[in-house]
Every structure is written in structure tokens, then in C-alpha cells.
Amino acid sequence: MLWGCGLVAVGQPGVLRFSISRDCCTEMAVLGVVLGLLVACIAAAAKESVLNVCMDAKHHKTQPGPEGALHGQCAPWKDNACCTAQTSTEAHKDQSYLYSFNWHHCGVMPEKCRQHFIQDTCLYECSPNLGPWIQQADSSWRRQRILHVPLCKEDCKQWWEDCKDARTCKENWHKGWNWTTGTNRCPRGATCRPFWSVFPRSADLCEKIWSNSYKYTQEHRGSGRCIQMWFDPAHGNPNVAVAKFYAQNGADTSPVPWAVLVLLPPALLALL
């Protein structure tokens, strides 16, 4: 038997051929259509699963939702946020309880530069639209991180422009600090230099400072192809459409959904 279809032996003695009935061919064709629909449904579900989500990290909510009020620069996300009001307040503080990170490790950071790092923190902590770029993280303080989020060209260039004269001693701020005092200090032997020396191009700043969390792009604000760090909530959150676009076009590289897609057809066939 083949999927419930009869194989009929025909032919002369010593010459054996098999014939599959027309009903069997129809049954197999229907089965193929059903399997195709199931795979399509699972693919659609996999894409939807990365939309409107919060990453599993240190201060994120388990699910996005409205907040009565978010502080300062985090306010654009108040209608649907992965951060709490307390987190948004702490995001604006120097050496807050969030990560005990000191922006002023090489002297006082200019306020116009500091505002970009606050906005970066608000995006990271509050946005429910980073799902297509969430990856598993091998870290003691978070299970997930973002990787290669396509940042709009204008946001990246303005970040560099407003910070180029600030000073730092490190290219990658994710690791390598001296934490012996409870906050980040420059490691032994590191010298403080202007941002323009540490990060010669805007792409260097956006991509290297947080271990490739962001990806520099040539896409412009409003294009629907890049994440905006800054936006006017009065006109809606443009990053909703951006996340949907990348979810539908393969930005979700999570291995689990696609493994399911590959293994589903033979698994179903084995049950028939």
C-alpha cells in the first residue's frame, strides 16, 4: 500500500510492472495540496510570531502593552511598550540601576550626544517592533538580544555628528570594561580619544558600539525599510510597518520555525 493507494502488479511473467489507480493519483494530489497549505500556514504563523513582542532581557516586560505615561524621550512608545514607566525614568539617569553604566567615563558627555544614547536606550527597552532581529544571547543577564537592526541613515549620521567631539576609550561598549568599582571604567592602558577617532564613520559608531546590534543602512526615514530611533507619535509608530516588512521578507533567522517547516511534510506523511 502507498498512502492508502493500491499498487497493482501487471505484465507478462518475468516482467513486473506496477500501476497506480487514478483514484490514488487524485488522493496524492489532494494530499500535496493539504501539505502545502499546512506549510504556508505555519510559515505565516512564524512570521507573525516576531511581531509585537518583547525580548527576554533584563528589564523588559513579558508582553508589550500600553503604559499610562513614559518619561521624557521614551514617551513615543507609551501606547504600546515593552518598558515600564520606572524603566523609562531610569533610562534618563546617569549610572542608573538599569546597567550602572557611566556615559561620562572620559569626561562629561555633551548633552546633545547624551540624548542619542538615551534614545538608543528607550528604543532598546521600550520598542515592541524589534522581533525580526531578536537572537538568543549567551549572557548571564539576558537570554535574548537584537542583532543587525537596520537603522535609518539619518538617525545614524546625526548620532555620529552630535557625538563626534565626545570622548571614549573603547570601540565596543558591550564588554571589556573595568567594573571593580561597580560601574564601568576604562580598562588599564586604554586612552580617551574623541569619538571621531574611535569611530571614523557614522557606520562605525552605529554598528560597533553595541556589538552589531544595529546595522547601518542607506535607507531613509519614512521608507518603511529602516528602524527609526526618533519619531513623532502623533503620526503613529513607523517601526510597526518596518518590522512587518522584514518579518515577511526573511529577517527572522530564528532556527525553530524553519526547522518545523522542513520537518513537517515527512512527519505528516509518516502518519498516513
C-alpha positions in Angstrom: 0.0 0.0 0.0 1.2 3.6 -0.8 -0.6 6.3 1.3 -3.7 4.1 1.2 -3.4 3.5 -2.6 -3.3 0.1 -4.1 -0.3 -1.0 -6.2 -1.4 -3.4 -8.9 1.1 -5.8 -10.5 0.6 -6.2 -14.3 2.5 -7.6 -17.2 3.9 -10.9 -18.6 5.7 -13.5 -16.4 9.2 -12.4 -15.7 8.3 -8.7 -16.4 6.8 -7.0 -13.5 5.3 -3.5 -13.6 3.2 -1.6 -11.2 0.2 0.6 -12.0 -1.3 3.2 -9.6 -5.0 3.8 -9.9 -6.5 7.1 -11.0 -8.1 7.5 -7.5 -4.7 7.1 -5.9 -3.2 9.8 -8.1 -6.1 12.1 -7.1 -5.6 11.2 -3.4 -1.9 12.0 -3.6 -2.6 15.3 -5.4 -5.0 16.3 -2.6 -2.5 15.3 0.0 0.1 17.5 -1.7 -2.2 20.5 -1.6 -3.1 19.9 2.1 0.6 19.7 3.0 1.3 22.9 1.0 -1.4 24.7 2.9 -0.2 23.5 6.2 3.4 24.6 5.4 2.0 28.0 4.3 0.0 28.4 7.5 3.0 27.6 9.7 5.2 30.0 7.7 2.6 32.7 8.2 2.4 32.0 11.9 6.2 32.0 12.2 6.3 35.5 10.6 3.5 36.8 12.9 5.3 35.4 16.0 8.1 38.0 15.7 5.7 41.0 15.5 4.6 43.0 18.6 6.9 41.1 21.0 9.3 41.9 23.8 12.7 40.3 24.1 13.6 38.2 27.1 16.1 40.5 28.6 16.9 42.2 32.0 14.2 44.8 32.3 11.7 44.1 29.6 8.0 43.2 30.2 6.9 39.8 29.1 4.4 41.3 26.7 4.0 44.7 25.2 1.1 46.9 26.2 0.1 50.5 27.0 1.7 52.5 29.8 -0.1 55.4 31.4 3.0 57.5 30.9 6.6 57.1 29.9 9.3 59.5 30.9 10.9 62.0 28.5 12.3 60.6 25.4 10.7 57.2 25.9 7.2 58.8 25.7 6.6 57.9 22.0 6.2 54.2 23.0 3.6 54.8 25.7 0.7 53.4 23.7 2.4 50.0 23.3 5.6 49.5 25.2 8.0 46.7 26.4 9.2 49.0 29.2 7.6 50.2 32.4 7.4 53.8 33.5 10.1 53.2 36.0 12.5 51.8 33.4 11.8 54.8 31.2 12.7 57.1 34.0 15.9 55.2 34.8 16.9 55.4 31.1 17.4 59.1 31.5 19.7 58.9 34.5 23.5 58.7 34.6 24.6 55.4 36.2 21.0 54.3 36.7 20.1 51.0 38.2 19.4 49.6 34.8 23.0 48.7 34.0 25.1 51.0 36.2 26.6 52.4 33.0 28.5 55.6 33.2 28.3 57.7 30.0 30.9 60.1 31.4 33.8 57.6 31.6 36.0 60.0 29.7 34.8 63.3 31.0 31.3 64.8 30.8 29.5 63.7 27.7 27.9 66.7 25.8 24.2 66.8 26.3 23.3 66.7 22.6 25.3 63.4 22.4 23.8 62.0 25.6 20.3 62.5 24.2 21.1 60.0 21.4 22.2 57.4 24.0 19.0 58.0 26.0 17.0 57.5 22.8 19.0 54.3 22.0 18.1 53.0 25.4 14.4 53.9 25.0 14.3 52.1 21.7 16.0 49.0 23.1 13.9 48.9 26.3 10.5 50.0 25.0 10.1 49.0 21.4 7.8 46.0 20.6 9.0 46.2 16.9 12.4 44.6 17.1 11.2 41.0 16.9 12.7 40.2 13.4 16.1 40.8 14.8 15.9 39.1 18.2 18.5 36.4 18.7 19.5 34.1 21.6 22.2 35.6 23.8 24.9 33.8 25.6 24.8 36.1 28.6 24.3 35.9 32.4 22.0 39.0 32.4 19.8 38.4 29.4 18.6 35.4 27.3 18.0 37.4 24.1 19.5 40.4 22.2 19.0 42.3 19.0 21.3 41.8 16.0 21.7 43.9 12.8 18.6 46.1 13.3 18.6 48.2 10.1 18.9 51.8 11.4 17.8 54.7 9.2 20.7 56.6 7.7 19.7 59.9 9.1 19.4 58.6 12.6 22.9 57.1 12.5 24.6 60.1 10.8 23.0 62.5 13.3 24.1 60.3 16.2 27.7 60.5 14.9 27.5 64.2 14.2 26.3 65.1 17.7 28.8 62.8 19.4 31.9 63.2 17.2 33.6 65.5 19.8 32.6 63.5 22.8 35.3 61.2 24.2 35.6 57.5 24.9 38.3 54.9 25.4 36.5 51.9 23.8 35.0 50.9 20.5 32.8 48.1 21.8 30.8 49.2 24.9 29.3 45.8 25.5 32.4 44.3 27.0 36.0 44.8 28.2 35.3 47.5 30.9 36.8 47.6 34.4 33.8 47.0 36.7 35.8 46.8 40.0 34.1 49.9 41.4 30.6 48.8 40.4 30.4 51.0 37.4 32.3 50.9 34.1 35.7 52.5 33.9 38.3 52.4 31.1 40.4 49.3 31.1 44.1 49.6 32.0 46.1 51.0 29.2 43.1 52.4 27.3 43.3 56.1 26.5 40.4 58.6 26.0 40.0 59.8 22.4 37.4 61.8 20.5 34.5 59.7 19.0 35.6 60.8 15.5 39.0 59.0 16.2 37.4 55.8 17.7 34.6 55.8 15.2 35.8 57.4 11.9 32.5 56.9 10.1 28.9 57.0 11.3 28.6 53.4 10.3 31.4 52.5 12.7 29.6 54.1 15.6 26.2 52.6 14.9 27.5 49.1 14.2 30.4 48.6 16.6 29.4 50.4 19.8 26.9 47.7 20.8 28.4 44.6 19.1 26.4 44.9 15.8 23.1 45.4 17.5 22.5 48.0 14.7 23.2 47.8 11.1 24.0 51.0 9.1 21.8 51.3 6.0 21.3 53.6 3.1 17.5 53.6 3.8 15.8 56.8 4.7 13.4 57.7 7.4 9.8 57.1 6.2 10.9 54.5 3.7 9.4 51.6 5.6 12.7 49.8 5.3 14.6 51.0 8.4 14.0 51.4 12.1 13.6 55.0 13.3 15.2 55.7 16.6 13.3 59.0 16.7 9.7 59.5 15.6 6.7 61.7 16.3 4.0 59.5 17.9 1.3 61.9 16.6 1.9 60.3 13.2 2.0 56.8 14.6 4.9 54.4 15.1 6.6 53.9 11.7 8.5 50.9 13.0 5.4 48.7 13.1 5.4 48.6 9.3 9.2 48.1 9.1 9.0 45.1 11.4 6.2 43.6 9.3 8.2 44.1 6.1 11.3 42.3 7.4 9.2 39.6 9.0 7.6 38.8 5.7 10.9 39.0 3.8 13.2 36.8 5.8 14.7 38.9 8.5 13.6 36.4 11.1 16.5 34.0 11.3 15.3 32.0 14.3 16.0 28.4 13.5 13.0 26.9 15.3 10.2 27.9 12.9 12.1 27.0 9.8 13.2 23.6 11.2 9.5 22.9 11.8 8.7 23.8 8.2 11.4 21.4 6.9 10.4 18.5 9.1 6.6 18.9 8.8 5.9 17.2 5.4 7.8 13.9 6.1 6.4 13.8 9.6 2.9 14.1 8.3 3.5 11.6 5.6 4.8 9.1 8.1 1.4 9.3 9.9 -0.6 8.5 6.8 
